[in-house]
Structures are given as C-alpha cells and as structure tokens.
C-alpha cells in the first residue's frame, strides 16, 4: 500500500471490495465454514474468523484488530460481526490489544481451543464430520442465520468507504 502513494485509498477500496465480496459469499453459502487459527489473526484475519460458522484456535494463537495502530478503521465485516459475537467488542476496536486464545478465547469468536499440534487434525476432523452430516439442513440453517444479518453487505460498503474515504 505504501508503494501506491497518492492512489492508496483507491487501492485499499479495491482490496476491500474483493475481500468483502468473498466474505459475503462465505457467510451466505450453504456449507459451514471452519476457521482454524494457528498463530495470530490480525486485522482482516479477525473478520475472517468472525464470519466463520465454527472457529478453533491453537493455545498460542492470538487476535489483534490492529487497525488503529496503522491509522485505519476495521474492515472485513469486523465492525458488523464482532459486536454480534463478543458482548463488548468496542474496546478492542479502539485499543488494538491482543487477545490470547488461552485466556480470552471463548469470549471471542472461538468455539474450541486445542493444543497447537492438534489444531490441523481437529479442524479436519470437524470438517469431515460436517461433510457426513445433513448438508441440506446445514444450508437452510446458514440461510436463516444469514437472513438475520440483514444489512451486512451495506455495512461492509460503509467499512470500505470509511477505511479508504473518497476525496
């Protein structure tokens, strides 16, 4: 982004447009989406975890919104999804603190914490279990949940306009 001086906001707006379209697709697709966090989920990575239907993380994993540290505002649906998942996410949106999977995981959008070594196998185990499940019921459930998001896409447009304002 730094190499695109002058055109930085256009570049960020283009990136968020593609990112937000992908997130919208994942949120509204029939198949359950599993996020497995190994390491740090920062910035848009937190949004990717928040949009997942199930999230796991290794014990050493961390979450960090990080946006305001670099003079930006949240994107990737984070400012829409995180408040719906975490009871009081506002402080995280401003202070860029890091949440540890050991201590705060279940207050974040994480369903299960496993050892770092177990993470890939556990994520695959859940995916295989879901693949053997009632896919039509999963799809119908995801459509119901997506319907409750209502203005999600228009909110992500607002995020794009806020993170990269038009002059």
N, C-alpha and C positions, 0 to 999 in steps of 0.2 A: 504494500500500500504506500509505503514511503517513497518508492521509486515513481509513483504516479502523481507527483506534485502538481497541484492545480486541478487535476481530474480525480483527486482522491474520493470525493463524495460520490461522483458518478460511478467509480469503480466499486465502492462499498455498497451502493444502492444496487448495482448489478449483481454482486455476490449475494446480497441478502434476498434478492428476488428469486434466484435459483435455489438457495437454501430453504427459503420459506415455502416454495412450491414443493420441494421434496418432503419437507416436514408435513405439510398439508396432506400429501399423498399417503405417507406412512400412517398418520393419525386416522385417515378415513378408509384405509384398506381393510379387507376382511381378516387377513391373517394377523394374529397377535405379534407384536414387535417386542423383542427382548433386547435390553441393553445390558452389556457386561462391561463394567468399568474396571480397568486394570491400569492403575496409575492415577493421573489427575484428569478430571473432566473440568475444563475451564472455559469460560465464555459460552460460546455457542454449544460446546460439549454438554453443558448443563441443560440447555434446551433440548438436545437430542435425548438425554436421559429422561427429562420430564415428559417428552412426548411418547416414550415407550410405554407399553402396557405392563411390562414386568421389568424390573431393574435389579441387577445383582452387582455387588462390588467386592473386590478383594479387601481384606482388612487394612492394607496400607494405602488404599485409594483415597483420593481427596476430591472435593468440589470447590471451585472458586469461580465466582462470577467475573471478577477481574475487569469488567468494562470501564468503570470509572477510573481505574488506575491508568488507563491509556486515553482518558478523555472521551469515552464513548458511552452510549446507553445500551441497555440489553437488546438483543435480537434473538432469532431462532425460536420465537414464541415464548421465551423465558418469562417475560413480564406478564404474559397471559396465563401460562400453565403453572408456574411456580407458586403463585398465591393460591391456586386451587389445590395444590398438593401439600404445601407447607403452611401451617396455620399463620405464622407471622414471618413472611419472607422479606418484607420491606427492608429490615436492617441489612440483609445480605445484598440487596440490590445497590446499596449505597457504600458499604464499607469494604467490600472486596475481601472479607475474611475468608479463610479456608476452613471448610468443614471436613472432619475426618470420618471415614467410614467406621472406625472403631467406636467413636463416641456419639456422633450425631446422625448416623446413617438412617435410622428409622424415623427421624424427623424430616429427612429429605426424601426425595422420590425413589427410595430403595426398598425393595421387598425382602431382600435376603443378603446377609453378609457372610462370606465364606473366606477361607484362607486364600491367599494369593495363588497358591499352587492348585487349589481346587476349582478356581473360577472358570477356566475354559471347559472343563469336563462337566461342571454343574450347569453352565449355560447350555451346553449341548444336550445334556440330559433333559432339561426342561423343554427345549425346542423339540426334541424327539417325542416327549410325552404329549405336547400340544399337537404335533403332527398326527398322532394317532387318535386325537380327540375329535369332538363333534365340530368340524370346521364350519358347518352352516350356522350352528349356534354361536360360535365364536364371531363369525362375520356379522350376524344380526346384533349381537351384544355390542360389538365395536361401532356399528352404525347408530345404535341407540346412544352410546356414550358420546360419539362424535356430534350427534344432533344437539346434545346438551352444551357443546362448545359454542354454538351459535355464531357469534361474531369473531371467531378465531382468525379467519383469513383477513378480515378487515383490520383486526388488531395487528397482525403481522405487517400489513402495509403501513400502518402508523409507526410501528417499530422501525421499518426501513426509512421512512421519512424523518424520523427523529434521530437515528444514528447517522444519517447522511442527508442533512437538510438541503433542499433546493435553494439556490441563491435568490 
